[in-house]
Amino acid sequence: MTTDTLRWFTSSYSSNGGQCVEVATNTAASTGTVAVRDSKNPTGPALSVPADAFAAFVEGVKRGEFHTA
């Protein structure tokens, strides 16, 4: 368990249209997880995603593996 404060950020590609998530990666080394939350509800729940799974997701996004309609 870490006592580090989560440092939340939104992607620089976000257009601030209200459909964003925020991530906190600063504790990934100490906890092995990345925290993810809804930017519209910063006091709501957050998900803890294994850091390696989050990294794989980000790489998939960069490669265009997730198509939108």
PQR file of N, CA, C, O and H, with PARSE charges and radii, in Angstrom:
ATOM      1  N   MET A   1       0.857  -1.181   0.000 -0.4000 1.5000
ATOM      2  CA  MET A   1       0.000   0.000   0.000 -0.0000 2.0000
ATOM      3  C   MET A   1       0.892   1.229   0.000  0.5500 1.7000
ATOM      4  O   MET A   1       1.885   1.290   0.725 -0.5500 1.4000
ATOM      5  N   THR A   2       0.531   2.198  -0.813 -0.4000 1.5000
ATOM      6  CA  THR A   2       1.314   3.424  -0.882 -0.0000 2.0000
ATOM      7  C   THR A   2       0.520   4.586  -0.312  0.5500 1.7000
ATOM      8  O   THR A   2      -0.711   4.582  -0.333 -0.5500 1.4000
ATOM      9  H   THR A   2      -0.276   2.148  -1.402  0.4000 1.0000
ATOM     10  N   THR A   3       1.224   5.565   0.189 -0.4000 1.5000
ATOM     11  CA  THR A   3       0.556   6.764   0.691 -0.0000 2.0000
ATOM     12  C   THR A   3       0.729   7.929  -0.277  0.5500 1.7000
ATOM     13  O   THR A   3       0.368   9.063   0.035 -0.5500 1.4000
ATOM     14  H   THR A   3       2.224   5.568   0.207  0.4000 1.0000
ATOM     15  N   ASP A   4       1.287   7.641  -1.460 -0.4000 1.5000
ATOM     16  CA  ASP A   4       1.460   8.690  -2.467 -0.0000 2.0000
ATOM     17  C   ASP A   4       0.106   9.229  -2.899  0.5500 1.7000
ATOM     18  O   ASP A   4      -0.866   8.481  -3.014 -0.5500 1.4000
ATOM     19  H   ASP A   4       1.581   6.719  -1.713  0.4000 1.0000
ATOM     20  N   THR A   5       0.053  10.528  -3.137 -0.4000 1.5000
ATOM     21  CA  THR A   5      -1.152  11.165  -3.652 -0.0000 2.0000
ATOM     22  C   THR A   5      -1.229  10.945  -5.152  0.5500 1.7000
ATOM     23  O   THR A   5      -0.245  11.132  -5.867 -0.5500 1.4000
ATOM     24  H   THR A   5       0.842  11.135  -3.044  0.4000 1.0000
ATOM     25  N   LEU A   6      -2.397  10.547  -5.623 -0.4000 1.5000
ATOM     26  CA  LEU A   6      -2.577  10.356  -7.057 -0.0000 2.0000
ATOM     27  C   LEU A   6      -2.541  11.704  -7.756  0.5500 1.7000
ATOM     28  O   LEU A   6      -3.177  12.658  -7.308 -0.5500 1.4000
ATOM     29  H   LEU A   6      -3.197  10.395  -5.042  0.4000 1.0000
ATOM     30  N   ARG A   7      -1.803  11.784  -8.847 -0.4000 1.5000
ATOM     31  CA  ARG A   7      -1.734  13.003  -9.659 -0.0000 2.0000
ATOM     32  C   ARG A   7      -2.484  12.719 -10.960  0.5500 1.7000
ATOM     33  O   ARG A   7      -1.981  12.034 -11.851 -0.5500 1.4000
ATOM     34  H   ARG A   7      -1.286  11.009  -9.211  0.4000 1.0000
ATOM     35  N   TRP A   8      -3.679  13.252 -11.046 -0.4000 1.5000
ATOM     36  CA  TRP A   8      -4.570  12.995 -12.166 -0.0000 2.0000
ATOM     37  C   TRP A   8      -4.242  13.895 -13.341  0.5500 1.7000
ATOM     38  O   TRP A   8      -3.869  15.055 -13.163 -0.5500 1.4000
ATOM     39  H   TRP A   8      -4.088  13.808 -10.323  0.4000 1.0000
ATOM     40  N   PHE A   9      -4.385  13.347 -14.557 -0.4000 1.5000
ATOM     41  CA  PHE A   9      -4.258  14.179 -15.753 -0.0000 2.0000
ATOM     42  C   PHE A   9      -5.152  13.639 -16.854  0.5500 1.7000
ATOM     43  O   PHE A   9      -5.517  12.464 -16.872 -0.5500 1.4000
ATOM     44  H   PHE A   9      -4.688  12.405 -14.702  0.4000 1.0000
ATOM     45  N   THR A  10      -5.492  14.535 -17.772 -0.4000 1.5000
ATOM     46  CA  THR A  10      -6.291  14.204 -18.952 -0.0000 2.0000
ATOM     47  C   THR A  10      -5.377  14.331 -20.156  0.5500 1.7000
ATOM     48  O   THR A  10      -4.470  15.162 -20.164 -0.5500 1.4000
ATOM     49  H   THR A  10      -5.195  15.490 -17.757  0.4000 1.0000
ATOM     50  N   SER A  11      -5.603  13.533 -21.150 -0.4000 1.5000
ATOM     51  CA  SER A  11      -4.782  13.559 -22.360 -0.0000 2.0000
ATOM     52  C   SER A  11      -4.745  14.945 -22.983  0.5500 1.7000
ATOM     53  O   SER A  11      -5.734  15.677 -22.955 -0.5500 1.4000
ATOM     54  H   SER A  11      -6.341  12.858 -21.144  0.4000 1.0000
ATOM     55  N   SER A  12      -3.611  15.294 -23.536 -0.4000 1.5000
ATOM     56  CA  SER A  12      -3.499  16.576 -24.251 -0.0000 2.0000
ATOM     57  C   SER A  12      -4.314  16.556 -25.538  0.5500 1.7000
ATOM     58  O   SER A  12      -4.558  17.609 -26.128 -0.5500 1.4000
ATOM     59  H   SER A  12      -2.807  14.700 -23.559  0.4000 1.0000
ATOM     60  N   TYR A  13      -4.740  15.374 -25.984 -0.4000 1.5000
ATOM     61  CA  TYR A  13      -5.588  15.256 -27.170 -0.0000 2.0000
ATOM     62  C   TYR A  13      -7.059  15.476 -26.846  0.5500 1.7000
ATOM     63  O   TYR A  13      -7.889  15.553 -27.752 -0.5500 1.4000
ATOM     64  H   TYR A  13      -4.542  14.519 -25.505  0.4000 1.0000
ATOM     65  N   SER A  14      -7.383  15.578 -25.568 -0.4000 1.5000
ATOM     66  CA  SER A  14      -8.764  15.790 -25.155 -0.0000 2.0000
ATOM     67  C   SER A  14      -9.202  17.185 -25.578  0.5500 1.7000
ATOM     68  O   SER A  14      -8.469  18.157 -25.395 -0.5500 1.4000
ATOM     69  H   SER A  14      -6.709  15.516 -24.833  0.4000 1.0000
ATOM     70  N   SER A  15     -10.388  17.276 -26.139 -0.4000 1.5000
ATOM     71  CA  SER A  15     -10.893  18.587 -26.573 -0.0000 2.0000
ATOM     72  C   SER A  15     -11.791  19.214 -25.518  0.5500 1.7000
ATOM     73  O   SER A  15     -12.489  20.190 -25.794 -0.5500 1.4000
ATOM     74  H   SER A  15     -10.983  16.486 -26.288  0.4000 1.0000
ATOM     75  N   ASN A  16     -11.777  18.659 -24.311 -0.4000 1.5000
ATOM     76  CA  ASN A  16     -12.584  19.163 -23.207 -0.0000 2.0000
ATOM     77  C   ASN A  16     -14.066  19.134 -23.542  0.5500 1.7000
ATOM     78  O   ASN A  16     -14.813  20.028 -23.144 -0.5500 1.4000
ATOM     79  H   ASN A  16     -11.211  17.867 -24.086  0.4000 1.0000
ATOM     80  N   GLY A  17     -14.492  18.116 -24.268 -0.4000 1.5000
ATOM     81  CA  GLY A  17     -15.887  17.978 -24.627 -0.0000 2.0000
ATOM     82  C   GLY A  17     -16.717  17.223 -23.608  0.5500 1.7000
ATOM     83  O   GLY A  17     -17.890  16.944 -23.856 -0.5500 1.4000
ATOM     84  H   GLY A  17     -13.885  17.390 -24.591  0.4000 1.0000
ATOM     85  N   GLY A  18     -16.140  16.889 -22.476 -0.4000 1.5000
ATOM     86  CA  GLY A  18     -16.881  16.227 -21.425 -0.0000 2.0000
ATOM     87  C   GLY A  18     -16.922  14.712 -21.536  0.5500 1.7000
ATOM     88  O   GLY A  18     -17.573  14.063 -20.718 -0.5500 1.4000
ATOM     89  H   GLY A  18     -15.187  17.116 -22.275  0.4000 1.0000
ATOM     90  N   GLN A  19     -16.257  14.134 -22.510 -0.4000 1.5000
ATOM     91  CA  GLN A  19     -16.250  12.683 -22.695 -0.0000 2.0000
ATOM     92  C   GLN A  19     -14.868  12.121 -22.380  0.5500 1.7000
ATOM     93  O   GLN A  19     -14.354  11.290 -23.128 -0.5500 1.4000
ATOM     94  H   GLN A  19     -15.728  14.661 -23.175  0.4000 1.0000
ATOM     95  N   CYS A  20     -14.275  12.555 -21.302 -0.4000 1.5000
ATOM     96  CA  CYS A  20     -12.875  12.233 -21.019 -0.0000 2.0000
ATOM     97  C   CYS A  20     -12.735  11.361 -19.775  0.5500 1.7000
ATOM     98  O   CYS A  20     -13.609  11.305 -18.910 -0.5500 1.4000
ATOM     99  H   CYS A  20     -14.693  13.230 -20.694  0.4000 1.0000
ATOM    100  N   VAL A  21     -11.608  10.697 -19.732 -0.4000 1.5000
ATOM    101  CA  VAL A  21     -11.191  10.023 -18.514 -0.0000 2.0000
ATOM    102  C   VAL A  21      -9.892  10.670 -18.056  0.5500 1.7000
ATOM    103  O   VAL A  21      -9.166  11.279 -18.842 -0.5500 1.4000
ATOM    104  H   VAL A  21     -10.898  10.742 -20.435  0.4000 1.0000
ATOM    105  N   GLU A  22      -9.622  10.525 -16.785 -0.4000 1.5000
ATOM    106  CA  GLU A  22      -8.360  10.992 -16.220 -0.0000 2.0000
ATOM    107  C   GLU A  22      -7.607   9.762 -15.732  0.5500 1.7000
ATOM    108  O   GLU A  22      -8.209   8.779 -15.302 -0.5500 1.4000
ATOM    109  H   GLU A  22     -10.212  10.030 -16.146  0.4000 1.0000
ATOM    110  N   VAL A  23      -6.301   9.831 -15.805 -0.4000 1.5000
ATOM    111  CA  VAL A  23      -5.471   8.741 -15.317 -0.0000 2.0000
ATOM    112  C   VAL A  23      -4.440   9.279 -14.340  0.5500 1.7000
ATOM    113  O   VAL A  23      -4.037  10.440 -14.408 -0.5500 1.4000
ATOM    114  H   VAL A  23      -5.812  10.630 -16.155  0.4000 1.0000
ATOM    115  N   ALA A  24      -4.028   8.419 -13.441 -0.4000 1.5000
ATOM    116  CA  ALA A  24      -2.950   8.733 -12.504 -0.0000 2.0000
ATOM    117  C   ALA A  24      -1.933   7.611 -12.622  0.5500 1.7000
ATOM    118  O   ALA A  24      -2.172   6.488 -12.179 -0.5500 1.4000
ATOM    119  H   ALA A  24      -4.356   7.476 -13.385  0.4000 1.0000
ATOM    120  N   THR A  25      -0.792   7.929 -13.227 -0.4000 1.5000
ATOM    121  CA  THR A  25       0.238   6.921 -13.452 -0.0000 2.0000
ATOM    122  C   THR A  25       1.398   7.042 -12.469  0.5500 1.7000
ATOM    123  O   THR A  25       2.306   6.211 -12.480 -0.5500 1.4000
ATOM    124  H   THR A  25      -0.598   8.842 -13.587  0.4000 1.0000
ATOM    125  N   ASN A  26       1.375   8.055 -11.632 -0.4000 1.5000
ATOM    126  CA  ASN A  26       2.528   8.317 -10.769 -0.0000 2.0000
ATOM    127  C   ASN A  26       2.770   7.241  -9.715  0.5500 1.7000
ATOM    128  O   ASN A  26       3.862   7.178  -9.152 -0.5500 1.4000
ATOM    129  H   ASN A  26       0.638   8.730 -11.624  0.4000 1.0000
ATOM    130  N   THR A  27       1.797   6.408  -9.439 -0.4000 1.5000
ATOM    131  CA  THR A  27       2.012   5.351  -8.445 -0.0000 2.0000
ATOM    132  C   THR A  27       2.169   3.972  -9.090  0.5500 1.7000
ATOM    133  O   THR A  27       2.190   2.962  -8.387 -0.5500 1.4000
ATOM    134  H   THR A  27       0.909   6.459  -9.897  0.4000 1.0000
ATOM    135  N   ALA A  28       2.279   3.923 -10.410 -0.4000 1.5000
ATOM    136  CA  ALA A  28       2.373   2.627 -11.107 -0.0000 2.0000
ATOM    137  C   ALA A  28       3.576   1.809 -10.632  0.5500 1.7000
ATOM    138  O   ALA A  28       3.471   0.594 -10.467 -0.5500 1.4000
ATOM    139  H   ALA A  28       2.261   4.743 -10.981  0.4000 1.0000
ATOM    140  N   ALA A  29       4.695   2.456 -10.416 -0.4000 1.5000
ATOM    141  CA  ALA A  29       5.892   1.715  -9.993 -0.0000 2.0000
ATOM    142  C   ALA A  29       5.724   1.121  -8.598  0.5500 1.7000
ATOM    143  O   ALA A  29       6.190   0.012  -8.337 -0.5500 1.4000
ATOM    144  H   ALA A  29       4.780   3.443 -10.551  0.4000 1.0000
ATOM    145  N   SER A  30       5.068   1.841  -7.708 -0.4000 1.5000
ATOM    146  CA  SER A  30       4.941   1.353  -6.336 -0.0000 2.0000
ATOM    147  C   SER A  30       3.750   0.424  -6.126  0.5500 1.7000
ATOM    148  O   SER A  30       3.767  -0.402  -5.213 -0.5500 1.4000
ATOM    149  H   SER A  30       4.689   2.742  -7.920  0.4000 1.0000
ATOM    150  N   THR A  31       2.707   0.548  -6.965 -0.4000 1.5000
ATOM    151  CA  THR A  31       1.509  -0.273  -6.767 -0.0000 2.0000
ATOM    152  C   THR A  31       1.274  -1.291  -7.878  0.5500 1.7000
ATOM    153  O   THR A  31       0.539  -2.261  -7.696 -0.5500 1.4000
ATOM    154  H   THR A  31       2.694   1.219  -7.707  0.4000 1.0000
ATOM    155  N   GLY A  32       1.906  -1.060  -9.032 -0.4000 1.5000
ATOM    156  CA  GLY A  32       1.676  -1.937 -10.173 -0.0000 2.0000
ATOM    157  C   GLY A  32       0.364  -1.679 -10.882  0.5500 1.7000
ATOM    158  O   GLY A  32      -0.054  -2.464 -11.733 -0.5500 1.4000
ATOM    159  H   GLY A  32       2.503  -0.272  -9.179  0.4000 1.0000
ATOM    160  N   THR A  33      -0.288  -0.580 -10.534 -0.4000 1.5000
ATOM    161  CA  THR A  33      -1.571  -0.239 -11.146 -0.0000 2.0000
ATOM    162  C   THR A  33      -1.601   1.204 -11.612  0.5500 1.7000
ATOM    163  O   THR A  33      -0.827   2.045 -11.155 -0.5500 1.4000
ATOM    164  H   THR A  33       0.051   0.058  -9.842  0.4000 1.0000
ATOM    165  N   VAL A  34      -2.526   1.469 -12.546 -0.4000 1.5000
ATOM    166  CA  VAL A  34      -2.819   2.819 -13.019 -0.0000 2.0000
ATOM    167  C   VAL A  34      -4.264   3.103 -12.632  0.5500 1.7000
ATOM    168  O   VAL A  34      -5.152   2.292 -12.896 -0.5500 1.4000
ATOM    169  H   VAL A  34      -3.154   0.786 -12.917  0.4000 1.0000
ATOM    170  N   ALA A  35      -4.500   4.240 -12.014 -0.4000 1.5000
ATOM    171  CA  ALA A  35      -5.861   4.614 -11.631 -0.0000 2.0000
ATOM    172  C   ALA A  35      -6.525   5.369 -12.783  0.5500 1.7000
ATOM    173  O   ALA A  35      -5.896   6.201 -13.437 -0.5500 1.4000
ATOM    174  H   ALA A  35      -3.779   4.899 -11.800  0.4000 1.0000
ATOM    175  N   VAL A  36      -7.812   5.066 -13.022 -0.4000 1.5000
ATOM    176  CA  VAL A  36      -8.579   5.689 -14.097 -0.0000 2.0000
ATOM    177  C   VAL A  36      -9.920   6.132 -13.513  0.5500 1.7000
ATOM    178  O   VAL A  36     -10.555   5.388 -12.766 -0.5500 1.4000
ATOM    179  H   VAL A  36      -8.323   4.390 -12.490  0.4000 1.0000
ATOM    180  N   ARG A  37     -10.349   7.357 -13.863 -0.4000 1.5000
ATOM    181  CA  ARG A  37     -11.643   7.845 -13.385 -0.0000 2.0000
ATOM    182  C   ARG A  37     -12.319   8.715 -14.440  0.5500 1.7000
ATOM    183  O   ARG A  37     -11.679   9.162 -15.392 -0.5500 1.4000
ATOM    184  H   ARG A  37      -9.833   7.961 -14.470  0.4000 1.0000
ATOM    185  N   ASP A  38     -13.593   8.946 -14.264 -0.4000 1.5000
ATOM    186  CA  ASP A  38     -14.396   9.804 -15.133 -0.0000 2.0000
ATOM    187  C   ASP A  38     -14.089  11.260 -14.798  0.5500 1.7000
ATOM    188  O   ASP A  38     -14.218  11.671 -13.645 -0.5500 1.4000
ATOM    189  H   ASP A  38     -14.112   8.583 -13.490  0.4000 1.0000
ATOM    190  N   SER A  39     -13.686  12.037 -15.793 -0.4000 1.5000
ATOM    191  CA  SER A  39     -13.322  13.429 -15.531 -0.0000 2.0000
ATOM    192  C   SER A  39     -14.521  14.275 -15.099  0.5500 1.7000
ATOM    193  O   SER A  39     -14.344  15.318 -14.469 -0.5500 1.4000
ATOM    194  H   SER A  39     -13.582  11.703 -16.730  0.4000 1.0000
ATOM    195  N   LYS A  40     -15.735  13.838 -15.431 -0.4000 1.5000
ATOM    196  CA  LYS A  40     -16.925  14.589 -15.032 -0.0000 2.0000
ATOM    197  C   LYS A  40     -17.295  14.337 -13.570  0.5500 1.7000
ATOM    198  O   LYS A  40     -18.099  15.071 -12.997 -0.5500 1.4000
ATOM    199  H   LYS A  40     -15.879  12.991 -15.943  0.4000 1.0000
ATOM    200  N   ASN A  41     -16.717  13.315 -12.977 -0.4000 1.5000
ATOM    201  CA  ASN A  41     -17.051  12.946 -11.608 -0.0000 2.0000
ATOM    202  C   ASN A  41     -15.776  12.646 -10.819  0.5500 1.7000
ATOM    203  O   ASN A  41     -15.531  11.501 -10.440 -0.5500 1.4000
ATOM    204  H   ASN A  41     -16.064  12.718 -13.443  0.4000 1.0000
ATOM    205  N   PRO A  42     -14.961  13.685 -10.571 -0.5600 1.5000
ATOM    206  CA  PRO A  42     -13.662  13.449  -9.929  0.2800 2.0000
ATOM    207  C   PRO A  42     -13.740  12.929  -8.498  0.5500 1.7000
ATOM    208  O   PRO A  42     -12.750  12.407  -7.986 -0.5500 1.4000
ATOM    209  N   THR A  43     -14.881  13.058  -7.847 -0.4000 1.5000
ATOM    210  CA  THR A  43     -15.006  12.516  -6.489 -0.0000 2.0000
ATOM    211  C   THR A  43     -15.648  11.133  -6.494  0.5500 1.7000
ATOM    212  O   THR A  43     -15.836  10.526  -5.439 -0.5500 1.4000
ATOM    213  H   THR A  43     -15.685  13.483  -8.263  0.4000 1.0000
ATOM    214  N   GLY A  44     -15.980  10.639  -7.679 -0.4000 1.5000
ATOM    215  CA  GLY A  44     -16.589   9.321  -7.802 -0.0000 2.0000
ATOM    216  C   GLY A  44     -15.548   8.224  -7.769  0.5500 1.7000
ATOM    217  O   GLY A  44     -14.386   8.465  -7.439 -0.5500 1.4000
ATOM    218  H   GLY A  44     -15.827  11.132  -8.536  0.4000 1.0000
ATOM    219  N   PRO A  45     -15.965   7.027  -8.110 -0.5600 1.5000
ATOM    220  CA  PRO A  45     -15.063   5.875  -8.040  0.2800 2.0000
ATOM    221  C   PRO A  45     -13.972   5.932  -9.098  0.5500 1.7000
ATOM    222  O   PRO A  45     -14.115   6.577 -10.136 -0.5500 1.4000
ATOM    223  N   ALA A  46     -12.901   5.251  -8.810 -0.4000 1.5000
ATOM    224  CA  ALA A  46     -11.794   5.113  -9.759 -0.0000 2.0000
ATOM    225  C   ALA A  46     -11.509   3.623  -9.925  0.5500 1.7000
ATOM    226  O   ALA A  46     -11.682   2.833  -8.997 -0.5500 1.4000
ATOM    227  H   ALA A  46     -12.785   4.727  -7.967  0.4000 1.0000
ATOM    228  N   LEU A  47     -11.076   3.264 -11.112 -0.4000 1.5000
ATOM    229  CA  LEU A  47     -10.672   1.893 -11.391 -0.0000 2.0000
ATOM    230  C   LEU A  47      -9.172   1.764 -11.221  0.5500 1.7000
ATOM    231  O   LEU A  47      -8.428   2.692 -11.536 -0.5500 1.4000
ATOM    232  H   LEU A  47     -10.935   3.906 -11.866  0.4000 1.0000
ATOM    233  N   SER A  48      -8.727   0.635 -10.732 -0.4000 1.5000
ATOM    234  CA  SER A  48      -7.301   0.320 -10.692 -0.0000 2.0000
ATOM    235  C   SER A  48      -7.043  -0.740 -11.752  0.5500 1.7000
ATOM    236  O   SER A  48      -7.564  -1.853 -11.675 -0.5500 1.4000
ATOM    237  H   SER A  48      -9.332  -0.119 -10.476  0.4000 1.0000
ATOM    238  N   VAL A  49      -6.241  -0.384 -12.731 -0.4000 1.5000
ATOM    239  CA  VAL A  49      -5.947  -1.259 -13.858 -0.0000 2.0000
ATOM    240  C   VAL A  49      -4.487  -1.698 -13.743  0.5500 1.7000
ATOM    241  O   VAL A  49      -3.620  -0.869 -13.466 -0.5500 1.4000
ATOM    242  H   VAL A  49      -5.818   0.520 -12.793  0.4000 1.0000
ATOM    243  N   PRO A  50      -4.202  -2.982 -13.950 -0.5600 1.5000
ATOM    244  CA  PRO A  50      -2.793  -3.397 -13.925  0.2800 2.0000
ATOM    245  C   PRO A  50      -1.980  -2.543 -14.916  0.5500 1.7000
ATOM    246  O   PRO A  50      -2.414  -2.313 -16.045 -0.5500 1.4000
ATOM    247  N   ALA A  51      -0.828  -2.090 -14.493 -0.4000 1.5000
ATOM    248  CA  ALA A  51      -0.018  -1.174 -15.302 -0.0000 2.0000
ATOM    249  C   ALA A  51       0.337  -1.768 -16.660  0.5500 1.7000
ATOM    250  O   ALA A  51       0.336  -1.051 -17.661 -0.5500 1.4000
ATOM    251  H   ALA A  51      -0.475  -2.276 -13.577  0.4000 1.0000
ATOM    252  N   ASP A  52       0.641  -3.063 -16.715 -0.4000 1.5000
ATOM    253  CA  ASP A  52       0.991  -3.661 -18.001 -0.0000 2.0000
ATOM    254  C   ASP A  52      -0.215  -3.724 -18.940  0.5500 1.7000
ATOM    255  O   ASP A  52      -0.058  -3.568 -20.151 -0.5500 1.4000
ATOM    256  H   ASP A  52       0.642  -3.646 -15.902  0.4000 1.0000
ATOM    257  N   ALA A  53      -1.406  -3.949 -18.404 -0.4000 1.5000
ATOM    258  CA  ALA A  53      -2.617  -3.950 -19.222 -0.0000 2.0000
ATOM    259  C   ALA A  53      -2.922  -2.546 -19.741  0.5500 1.7000
ATOM    260  O   ALA A  53      -3.346  -2.384 -20.885 -0.5500 1.4000
ATOM    261  H   ALA A  53      -1.534  -4.076 -17.420  0.4000 1.0000
ATOM    262  N   PHE A  54      -2.709  -1.538 -18.904 -0.4000 1.5000
ATOM    263  CA  PHE A  54      -2.948  -0.165 -19.340 -0.0000 2.0000
ATOM    264  C   PHE A  54      -1.958   0.218 -20.434  0.5500 1.7000
ATOM    265  O   PHE A  54      -2.335   0.864 -21.411 -0.5500 1.4000
ATOM    266  H   PHE A  54      -2.365  -1.670 -17.975  0.4000 1.0000
ATOM    267  N   ALA A  55      -0.701  -0.172 -20.278 -0.4000 1.5000
ATOM    268  CA  ALA A  55       0.308   0.123 -21.301 -0.0000 2.0000
ATOM    269  C   ALA A  55      -0.049  -0.557 -22.619  0.5500 1.7000
ATOM    270  O   ALA A  55       0.119   0.038 -23.683 -0.5500 1.4000
ATOM    271  H   ALA A  55      -0.395  -0.697 -19.483  0.4000 1.0000
ATOM    272  N   ALA A  56      -0.537  -1.791 -22.563 -0.4000 1.5000
ATOM    273  CA  ALA A  56      -0.950  -2.494 -23.773 -0.0000 2.0000
ATOM    274  C   ALA A  56      -2.132  -1.797 -24.434  0.5500 1.7000
ATOM    275  O   ALA A  56      -2.184  -1.697 -25.660 -0.5500 1.4000
ATOM    276  H   ALA A  56      -0.673  -2.274 -21.698  0.4000 1.0000
ATOM    277  N   PHE A  57      -3.075  -1.317 -23.640 -0.4000 1.5000
ATOM    278  CA  PHE A  57      -4.217  -0.568 -24.170 -0.0000 2.0000
ATOM    279  C   PHE A  57      -3.749   0.699 -24.885  0.5500 1.7000
ATOM    280  O   PHE A  57      -4.187   0.977 -26.002 -0.5500 1.4000
ATOM    281  H   PHE A  57      -3.033  -1.398 -22.644  0.4000 1.0000
ATOM    282  N   VAL A  58      -2.875   1.457 -24.258 -0.4000 1.5000
ATOM    283  CA  VAL A  58      -2.369   2.698 -24.865 -0.0000 2.0000
ATOM    284  C   VAL A  58      -1.653   2.393 -26.179  0.5500 1.7000
ATOM    285  O   VAL A  58      -1.838   3.110 -27.163 -0.5500 1.4000
ATOM    286  H   VAL A  58      -2.519   1.231 -23.351  0.4000 1.0000
ATOM    287  N   GLU A  59      -0.849   1.349 -26.206 -0.4000 1.5000
ATOM    288  CA  GLU A  59      -0.163   0.978 -27.451 -0.0000 2.0000
ATOM    289  C   GLU A  59      -1.174   0.589 -28.536  0.5500 1.7000
ATOM    290  O   GLU A  59      -0.983   0.922 -29.706 -0.5500 1.4000
ATOM    291  H   GLU A  59      -0.700   0.766 -25.407  0.4000 1.0000
ATOM    292  N   GLY A  60      -2.235  -0.106 -28.158 -0.4000 1.5000
ATOM    293  CA  GLY A  60      -3.279  -0.458 -29.112 -0.0000 2.0000
ATOM    294  C   GLY A  60      -3.971   0.764 -29.681  0.5500 1.7000
ATOM    295  O   GLY A  60      -4.293   0.807 -30.868 -0.5500 1.4000
ATOM    296  H   GLY A  60      -2.390  -0.377 -27.208  0.4000 1.0000
ATOM    297  N   VAL A  61      -4.199   1.754 -28.840 -0.4000 1.5000
ATOM    298  CA  VAL A  61      -4.802   3.013 -29.308 -0.0000 2.0000
ATOM    299  C   VAL A  61      -3.866   3.693 -30.305  0.5500 1.7000
ATOM    300  O   VAL A  61      -4.304   4.168 -31.352 -0.5500 1.4000
ATOM    301  H   VAL A  61      -3.938   1.720 -27.875  0.4000 1.0000
ATOM    302  N   LYS A  62      -2.596   3.734 -29.978 -0.4000 1.5000
ATOM    303  CA  LYS A  62      -1.617   4.368 -30.871 -0.0000 2.0000
ATOM    304  C   LYS A  62      -1.545   3.667 -32.222  0.5500 1.7000
ATOM    305  O   LYS A  62      -1.328   4.318 -33.244 -0.5500 1.4000
ATOM    306  H   LYS A  62      -2.240   3.348 -29.127  0.4000 1.0000
ATOM    307  N   ARG A  63      -1.723   2.359 -32.236 -0.4000 1.5000
ATOM    308  CA  ARG A  63      -1.681   1.596 -33.484 -0.0000 2.0000
ATOM    309  C   ARG A  63      -3.004   1.628 -34.236  0.5500 1.7000
ATOM    310  O   ARG A  63      -3.092   1.094 -35.342 -0.5500 1.4000
ATOM    311  H   ARG A  63      -1.899   1.831 -31.406  0.4000 1.0000
ATOM    312  N   GLY A  64      -4.038   2.245 -33.658 -0.4000 1.5000
ATOM    313  CA  GLY A  64      -5.330   2.335 -34.317 -0.0000 2.0000
ATOM    314  C   GLY A  64      -6.148   1.056 -34.255  0.5500 1.7000
ATOM    315  O   GLY A  64      -6.975   0.807 -35.131 -0.5500 1.4000
ATOM    316  H   GLY A  64      -3.966   2.678 -32.760  0.4000 1.0000
ATOM    317  N   GLU A  65      -5.928   0.249 -33.237 -0.4000 1.5000
ATOM    318  CA  GLU A  65      -6.638  -1.023 -33.125 -0.0000 2.0000
ATOM    319  C   GLU A  65      -8.088  -0.882 -32.703  0.5500 1.7000
ATOM    320  O   GLU A  65      -8.855  -1.837 -32.829 -0.5500 1.4000
ATOM    321  H   GLU A  65      -5.256   0.451 -32.525  0.4000 1.0000
ATOM    322  N   PHE A  66      -8.481   0.267 -32.211 -0.4000 1.5000
ATOM    323  CA  PHE A  66      -9.838   0.470 -31.732 -0.0000 2.0000
ATOM    324  C   PHE A  66     -10.534   1.466 -32.660  0.5500 1.7000
ATOM    325  O   PHE A  66     -10.301   2.673 -32.585 -0.5500 1.4000
ATOM    326  H   PHE A  66      -7.858   1.042 -32.109  0.4000 1.0000
ATOM    327  N   HIS A  67     -11.378   0.946 -33.522 -0.4000 1.5000
ATOM    328  CA  HIS A  67     -12.052   1.796 -34.504 -0.0000 2.0000
ATOM    329  C   HIS A  67     -13.370   2.305 -33.937  0.5500 1.7000
ATOM    330  O   HIS A  67     -14.041   1.604 -33.180 -0.5500 1.4000
ATOM    331  H   HIS A  67     -11.566  -0.034 -33.583  0.4000 1.0000
ATOM    332  N   THR A  68     -13.733   3.516 -34.305 -0.4000 1.5000
ATOM    333  CA  THR A  68     -15.025   4.067 -33.909 -0.0000 2.0000
ATOM    334  C   THR A  68     -15.931   4.130 -35.111  0.5500 1.7000
ATOM    335  O   THR A  68     -15.473   4.243 -36.248 -0.5500 1.4000
ATOM    336  H   THR A  68     -13.189   4.085 -34.921  0.4000 1.0000
ATOM    337  N   ALA A  69     -17.209   4.058 -34.855 -0.4000 1.5000
ATOM    338  CA  ALA A  69     -18.183   4.072 -35.954 -0.0000 2.0000
ATOM    339  C   ALA A  69     -18.315   5.439 -36.573  0.5500 1.7000
ATOM    340  O   ALA A  69     -19.093   5.620 -37.510 -0.5500 1.4000
ATOM    341  H   ALA A  69     -17.581   3.966 -33.931  0.4000 1.0000
TER
END
